Amino acid sequence: MHVHILGICGTFMGSLALLARELGHTVSGSDAGVYPPMSTQLEEAGIALCEGYAPANLEPRPDLVVIGNALSRGNPEVEAVLDLGLPYVSGPQWLAEQVLPGRRVIAVAGTHGKTTTASLVAWLLESAGLAPGFLIGGVPRNFGVSARLGAPDAPFVVEADEYDTAFFDKRSKFVHYRPEIAILGNLEFDHADIFEDLAAIERQFHHLVRTVPGRGRLLVADGEPALERVLAMGAWTPTVRFGEAAESPWRLELERDDASRFRVIHQEGHVDEDAVVDWPLTGAYNARNALAALAAAHACGVDLPRGAAALSRFETPRRRQELRGEVAGIQVIDDFAHHPTAIAATLAGLRAATARGRLLAVIEPRSNTMRLGTLRERLAESVACADLAFWYQPPGLDWSLEPVMAASPVPARLEQALEALVAALVAEARPYDRIVVMSNGGFGGIHEKLLAALKEAHGE
């Protein structure tokens, strides 16, 4: 079968392309913006990419078109699909029908940390020899790909997004997955382009809760009022909490301030066990992600000591505190932070792990919520753990970052040209500094441009 995917370079749709190829289909796709790491993955898999959207991309005619949620009516290729009467489905529907039947599905949901937590679950299962399948909204470096089928009888881990499914299906993606185990990691307002308020998102999360069978398990973070409201709407599945609360069956105790070493305590029923995790990641939020993953893996038969040991070999997914390079003792770090809470958590974790040198935050407000300016009042405070903040006003952002810069709790500057931003960073940076670039897009290739400029400035 020839499957053609619209929006193929999105993290979700690109992952679907890999699964379709692994199933033996001929796969092609179109997208308006092509950038790594997804474009690299697809090219290495031999999947044909069309730059831009046009009716001609549908020749030869595919047997099925999978349409991503970034595509709307009026798109020339979408219009051609409809006019030609070609069969089409959404990405989540295709996954639910072609990959998930008969599998034990583990869905990872939450406003933040889904990619890292899903990667952690997959790695713990892999380390235990279970050969899981997975679809993750990033590239886990322990695997090198964002998706694979895994063994036919193995669990399947899916990053469960609350964003809508397609222009013809406005339900959240995750209602399609029918998980046996669902991780609910956190919940706050996001996706202001499609949700009116937090209550609207809570209703979608409850739709997910409704799909988890009674024989399954809900793993729910403690200390999350929005998640408690979701459960108050009704839950028919055993619910197990994780976090720092003394009454939670799964809890952690930090043994280092930067959370690079912590103790996991599991007390559930007749089970009373603990283990120490010593791993390369930092930040209390990452420790909570690991705790959720350990609980999910444990439900699949992975014992706690084995899981804790495996975490020492875990590598963060691409674009999650990923070190892109170092020049003259200056590190350039890439992070996907796309929300004030995520920005603050990332910087707090890096601050705790920074023994010397400064932390320079470089931020592009690019997500749909950021572009709408819905959370702009929280942006200034989100960089409190940095030493300096560099804000980039991207083209198309129709509100000014000047007030954010003015309210900054740390010295800040604003740039509107990428070249000027790179030059300012090179002029400011000195040995032992860590430059953290935060965006949910390609950011104009700033990482490589910055590293090249640093090499030129320092004669390397």
Salt bridges, closest charged atoms under 4 A:
GLU59 OE2 - ARG61 NE 3.94
GLU77 OE2 - HIS4 NE2 2.78
GLU79 OE2 - ARG73 NE 2.69
GLU126 OE1 - ARG148 NH2 2.41
ASP161 OD2 - LYS173 NZ 3.49
GLU162 OE2 - HIS191 NE2 3.35
ASP164 OD2 - LYS170 NZ 2.75
ASP169 OD2 - ARG171 NH2 2.95
ASP169 OD2 - HIS176 NE2 3.11
GLU180 OE2 - ARG104 NE 2.87
GLU180 OE1 - ARG215 NH1 2.78
GLU188 OE2 - HIS112 NE2 2.69
GLU188 OE1 - HIS339 NE2 3.86
GLU188 OE1 - ARG378 NH1 3.18
ASP190 OD2 - HIS338 NE2 3.52
GLU202 OE2 - ARG229 NH2 2.68
ASP222 OD1 - ARG288 NH1 3.64
GLU228 OE1 - ARG241 NH2 2.93
GLU244 OE1 - ARG288 NH1 2.57
GLU255 OE1 - ARG261 NE 2.88
GLU255 OE2 - ARG263 NE 3.21
GLU268 OE2 - ARG217 NH1 3.44
GLU268 OE1 - HIS266 NE2 2.86
GLU273 OE2 - HIS266 ND1 2.76
GLU273 OE2 - HIS298 NE2 2.97
ASP274 OD2 - ARG263 NH1 3.11
ASP278 OD1 - ARG256 NH1 3.18
ASP278 OD2 - ARG261 NH1 3.19
GLU322 OE2 - ARG318 NE 2.86
ASP334 OD2 - ARG319 NE 2.93
ASP334 OD2 - ARG324 NH1 3.25
ASP334 OD1 - HIS447 NE2 3.02
ASP387 OD2 - ARG351 NH2 2.52
GLU415 OE2 - ARG413 NH2 2.83
GLU428 OE2 - ARG358 NH1 2.65
ASP433 OD2 - ARG358 NH2 2.65
GLU448 OE2 - ARG324 NH2 3.29
